[in-house]
């Protein structure tokens, strides 16, 4: 098991090095940048979040930014999720997020 962890750690380091060296972003990288920049679409008229039960903590942080922006402009926010239908826990999804008070 320890050997597998070392292999995975090396693969991850190699992947991240390749991405940085070649100016590439994966999905998580895009979300990280959006959170860091507090990026909000300039003409957001409504926010619809579907399948909220499959949201990881990083996406939750980004959605908090979007919800704050929506509240400032009085854009409606629709948040849908069913904790019993979470299928992405293996990727870090936390079904409890779907019931968080925003």
Number of C-alpha atoms within 10 A of each C-alpha: 6 7 8 9 10 11 12 12 12 12 12 12 12 12 12 16 12 12 14 11 9 9 8 11 14 10 7 11 13 12 18 17 13 16 20 10 9 15 14 17 8 7 7 13 12 16 16 11 14 14 17 24 24 24 25 19 13 14 19 19 17 19 18 14 16 21 21 14 19 18 12 9 13 12 15 14 15 11 14 13 19 15 16 8 12 19 14 14 13 8 10 12 21 20 23 16 19 24 14 8 5 10
